[in-house]
Amino acid sequence: MLNLFPEDYNLARSGRRTAAILEGPRVFPLRTIETLNTEGRASLPIRATHLEIKLVADLDVSDAEACGFATFARFQNHIISSFPDLKVDDTITVVHFELAKE
């Protein structure tokens, strides 16, 4: 399962969000999975297409765009507020996804 906030859910549903950041190196199934909204209910079937394991310092504009952000600065602010203990030399996983065919 992949947890999404309501605003992330809407971006994913519209196709403007095609990636999510997870703290630490992760193994994630490259298959259809369900997302959860903040209320804990299954909300959107997505297919994880590929994973990127990288350092926070290596995040770039393409990651910001894939996560639905108009600017890299807003993306950075989101990362800082969502993961306050994360340091630039910490490892994260970028999960790239697409909407699953129903």
Wavefront OBJ file of the C-alpha trace (Angstrom):
o trace
v 0.000 0.000 0.000
v 1.040 3.547 -0.670
v -0.344 6.324 1.518
v -1.458 9.504 -0.222
v -2.911 12.707 1.192
v -6.191 13.863 -0.428
v -4.412 16.488 -2.560
v -1.922 13.832 -3.727
v -4.768 11.462 -4.551
v -6.391 14.095 -6.770
v -3.099 14.806 -8.561
v -2.512 11.074 -9.118
v -6.025 10.550 -10.372
v -5.600 13.385 -12.882
v -2.242 11.988 -14.043
v -0.275 15.039 -12.853
v 1.379 13.020 -10.089
v 3.273 9.931 -11.199
v 5.700 9.398 -8.319
v 5.915 9.308 -4.539
v 8.847 9.657 -2.151
v 9.397 7.075 0.573
v 11.948 7.420 3.353
v 14.866 4.997 3.197
v 15.734 2.351 0.642
v 12.603 0.313 -0.078
v 11.578 -2.738 -1.972
v 8.214 -2.114 -3.560
v 6.175 -4.487 -5.745
v 6.131 -3.531 -9.428
v 2.496 -4.470 -9.842
v -0.962 -3.053 -9.210
v -1.359 -1.820 -5.652
v -3.915 0.211 -3.777
v -3.258 3.622 -2.356
v -4.741 4.682 0.944
v -6.199 8.065 1.629
v -5.618 9.780 4.967
v -8.755 8.152 6.369
v -7.192 4.730 5.734
v -9.595 3.624 2.999
v -8.438 2.161 -0.308
v -8.823 4.910 -2.836
v -6.988 4.451 -6.133
v -5.451 1.454 -7.897
v -2.014 2.297 -9.280
v 0.737 0.250 -10.893
v 4.259 0.837 -9.627
v 6.407 0.998 -12.772
v 9.910 1.491 -11.406
v 11.886 2.496 -8.351
v 14.793 4.856 -7.926
v 16.887 4.669 -4.784
v 18.885 7.848 -4.347
v 20.135 10.405 -1.867
v 17.945 13.342 -0.893
v 20.667 15.591 -2.358
v 20.133 13.916 -5.756
v 16.453 14.843 -6.040
v 15.914 17.143 -9.011
v 13.344 19.040 -11.046
v 12.140 15.873 -12.792
v 11.364 14.340 -9.377
v 9.454 17.482 -8.403
v 7.425 17.352 -11.616
v 6.697 13.620 -11.221
v 5.454 14.313 -7.677
v 3.089 17.005 -9.016
v 4.961 20.145 -7.974
v 5.144 23.223 -10.205
v 8.503 24.308 -8.791
v 11.505 22.599 -7.263
v 11.372 25.026 -4.309
v 7.835 23.907 -3.396
v 8.935 20.290 -3.712
v 11.884 20.908 -1.374
v 9.587 22.597 1.163
v 7.215 19.622 0.963
v 10.072 17.156 1.574
v 11.296 19.191 4.567
v 7.822 19.397 6.136
v 6.906 15.762 5.382
v 10.233 14.278 6.528
v 11.639 16.712 9.127
v 14.429 14.359 10.245
v 15.643 13.649 6.715
v 19.161 14.870 5.884
v 20.631 15.572 2.435
v 22.836 12.482 2.631
v 19.943 10.162 3.616
v 18.579 7.598 1.182
v 15.046 7.787 -0.201
v 13.061 5.743 -2.693
v 11.146 7.330 -5.545
v 8.233 5.101 -6.548
v 7.094 5.873 -10.106
v 3.552 4.791 -10.928
v 0.699 4.986 -13.367
v -3.038 4.543 -12.965
v -3.945 0.877 -13.162
v -6.397 -0.255 -15.793
v -9.608 -1.245 -14.099
l 1 2 3 4 5 6 7 8 9 10 11 12 13 14 15 16 17 18 19 20 21 22 23 24 25 26 27 28 29 30 31 32 33 34 35 36 37 38 39 40 41 42 43 44 45 46 47 48 49 50 51 52 53 54 55 56 57 58 59 60 61 62 63 64 65 66 67 68 69 70 71 72 73 74 75 76 77 78 79 80 81 82 83 84 85 86 87 88 89 90 91 92 93 94 95 96 97 98 99 100 101 102
